[in-house]
C-alpha cells in the first residue's frame, strides 16, 4: 500500500520522536541544559503537579522528634553571625525561616517539598544523559512517588538528606560538563557544592558523593579507568581529607561528621557484631525499596532469629557476588548496584556511625532502584515484544506508591500521629514507648504514660531515660517515693543523667533534708556546669540552711 505524503510525514515524525526518546541526551553547556529543560517543560509541569499532590498534605505538619531541639536552638540564636562559629545548614535554614515567617513549620515543609521536586528535575536531566529520556522520565516518576522517601520529605529534620541529593545532582551535572568539554572551570565548579555541603552539614552522608560520581563515570558511562581520568577526583578527595584532618581526634571526627546521627539510647546494650549488622542493614534496606509497607522512624527492636539472620547473610553474599559477575558482563547494571551500595556506605562502616536502618538513608539510592526497575520492565517489553507494557505498569506502580506516600505523610503531621504509627510497626522499640509516654503525660493521661514507660523498661531493663521519665510522671501524680526510686535507678545506670540528680535534690528539699538536697544539686552542677536550674535551686537551699 502506497503511503500518502501526509502519512509519510507523520511516520517520519514518529520515528524522530522515538529516536529522541531512546537516545542519550548530549548536554555540553549550561545553555544546552537550559534548552533541555525548556524542551521538556511539559514533563516538568507534570512532576511538579505530582509532587504537590503527594506532599501538600504535609505542609501543615507540626514540628516532630528532632525538629524540636533544632528549632529551639534556632530560637535561642541571637543572629546569623552567632551561628557562623559552628556552621550547621539545617540550623541556618530554621533560623532564617523563623526570622522571616515566625515559629511555624510550614515554610520549612515547603522548602523540603521544593528540594524533592528539584532533585527529581536534576535526576531527569542526569538520567537522560546516562540512559535515555524514556528511562529517565519513568525512573523519576518512581523516585518522586516512592513511599520510602516520605520520611525525608515529610520530616523537616530530613532536610540535610535532600540538600545532599541536590548537591550530588548539581556536582554531577557540572562534572559531566567538564568531561564533555574539558573546561576546567566546570571541574572547579563541580567541587564547590561538595565542599560547601561537607562544611555546612558535617554529615557523613555527604562523603558518599565522590564514590557515587566515580560509579557513574567509570561504570555507567564506562569511561576508561586510567590515571588521567582519575586526576580530576583530586578536587573532591583533597577537600574531604582536609576537612577530616582539621578535626581534633577520631572520636570528635566521628561525632562531627555524623552530625548528630549516632544513636543515644542510654542503655548498657552491647554493640552488635559487624558481621551481624552488615547483612541486616543491607537486607532491611533492600526490603524497604521492594516492599515499602512497614515504614517507621525507628527500625529497631526486631526479633531476628538465627535462621533469618543466616538467610539475610546468604542474600547479602549473593548480592555481592552478582556485582562481581556484572562487572564483567554488564557494567551499567553493576554500576547501579554499586550506586545503591555506596549510597549506604555509612551504615556499612565497621565502626557504627549511624542507625542500622533508616528510610532517610535510602533517599539517594532510591534513584538507582527506580532505574533498575525501569530497565527490567523495558527488557521484558523488548524481549517478549509486548508493546505498551512498561508505561502502564509504571503508572499502576506509581499510583500504589502515591496512595502509600499520602497515607504515610499523615503520620508525620503531629508527634502523637508519628509515635502511634511507629509503635504499630516497631512495637519493641524502647524509644517509641518512651516518646509515647511523653505524649500521654503531656495530655494528662498519666496512667497510659506510666504504662508506656514501664513497657520501655520491660523491653530494656537498663533504659535510664525511661526510668527518669517514669519518675517524672510519678512525681506529677504525687507518688514521691516511687519517683525517687526511679530517679535513683536511672542515676545508678547512667551517672551522667544530671536531670535525675536535680529531681532527687528537689525531693530531698521537699522532705526538708537540706544537706542531701544540696549534695544532689551539687552533683547535677558537677555533671552539667551550665545547668542554671540546679544553680538557682542550690542558692535557694543554701539560703534556707
PyMOL commands that set and color helices and strands:
alter all, ss='L'
color gray80, all
select helices_A, chain A and resi 5-22+30-39+41-58+67-76+81-86+89-101+106-130+133-145+147-154+156-181+184-201+204-220+227-245+250-258+274-290+306-329+331-343+345-348+359-362+365-383+390-411+415-425+430-442+446-459+464-476+480-493+498-510+514-527+532-544
alter helices_A, ss='H'
color red, helices_A
deselect
rebuild
show_as cartoon
